[in-house]
Amino acid sequence: MAVDLLLGLQWGDEGKGKIVDVLTKNYDIIARFQGGPNAGHTLEFDGIKHVLHTIPSGIFHKNAVNIVGNGVVIDPVIFKKELDALGKFNIDFHSKLLISRKAHLILPTHRLLDAASEAAKGKAKIGSTLKGIGPTYMDKTGRNGMRIGDLELDGWKEKYRALADKHEAMIAFYNVDIEYDLKELETEFLNAVETLRKLQFIDSEDYLFQAQSKGKKILAEGAQGSLLDIDFGTYPYVTSSNTTAAGACTGLGVAPNKIGDVKGIFKAYTTRVGSGPFPTELFDQDGETMGRVGNEFGATTGRPRRCGWLDLVALKYAVRINGVTELMMMKADVLSGFKKIKVCTAYNYKGKEIQHLPYNIETENVTPIYSEMEGWEKDLTQMEKADQLPKTLHAYIEFLEQELQVPIKIVSVGPDRTQTIHR
Ligand code: IMP
């Protein structure tokens, strides 16, 4: 049985949490494969909004097993808070939430290092969520990290101490002004580790192999977005993992020839949180309207998201890198009321028209070239069927399908599970 993927195609916040939640009924296993609590996956149903950071978005469904894969980095403190917040839902975490022994641990000092590194960068800062993601992946690739499986071995506290001491020396090296009380942070960390240890730790690559052999249906849930990929994103303004399709193979131990559908999610417009190039960013009333109507504030940090028109140059790139087989367009309802809808179909780069993201893409270097389409006035949020959607929205969807050469299977018209139109 193949493993299907669900990936964000822009700069994150496309609405993966909602779609995983909608799709979970078709799957036996939902697995996260990269990133950490820098993610904020928002789900809404029965009038309640839930934000998950590390726990996969299938957790609310009775029959799905949720796996946190080896490619994920886990902060026990945030993980414990997520578990506590889910306490009232009577979820059997022991059988429904399994963690890879090979996933790396975010230590309190990783978070402090993130803060020190960003402070030292000054104006060139990445705009990190400051959850310790970069420093934890640095320790992973530097072969110094601590893994979940270490918590089952003797001597893990000594290993923790040695690494935390080294981090403290590194923090001092940055010579920036950050205040912290490591004793307090450590008490919180060690307490949260005990909660984590009550869950099942597994060899997830093995578990997933067995599950595939038994015909179980598996969905790998991405975090962040393709343009934040460490290799293919707008480096250095990216996150520290491979957010694209290949990351699911390394982040779960699934062979490339076992990948099935690749479901790509994008918003009907574009947003970005944090620093870095964003060619179609708007600084006018239209951008302000998108942000306000779309409630564009980071689910993890609360920061306002930058907003702009859909960038087809970037989207085509993401579709290609990921091998997307079907698309899902989110937040179509947010564009209701715009008289004209713009789509960027090429860039003007140093006086030349180009169709790709240049190596040194800087907003100042690149001017978007737009196609303009008719907007729609109607409120979409109560619509349930594709044939209810306005003609001009159909035209927008068909234009995108033509450009991207991939069908758009879902159009989302609101945050709730029920506001999902299948085509
Ligand atoms: P970090 O991964 O927290 O260090 O953040 C690096 C960059 O990725 C920053 O610009 C963040 O704003 C952005 N980022 C990280 N996680 C997310 C996410 O889940 N959604 C959107 N942006 C994110």
Boltz pocket constraint, residues with backbone or C-beta under 6 A from the ligand:
constraints:
  - pocket:
      binder: B
      contacts: [[A, 11], [A, 12], [A, 13], [A, 38], [A, 39], [A, 40], [A, 126], [A, 127], [A, 128], [A, 129], [A, 130], [A, 131], [A, 133], [A, 134], [A, 223], [A, 224], [A, 225], [A, 228], [A, 237], [A, 238], [A, 239], [A, 240], [A, 273], [A, 274], [A, 275]]
      max_distance: 6.0
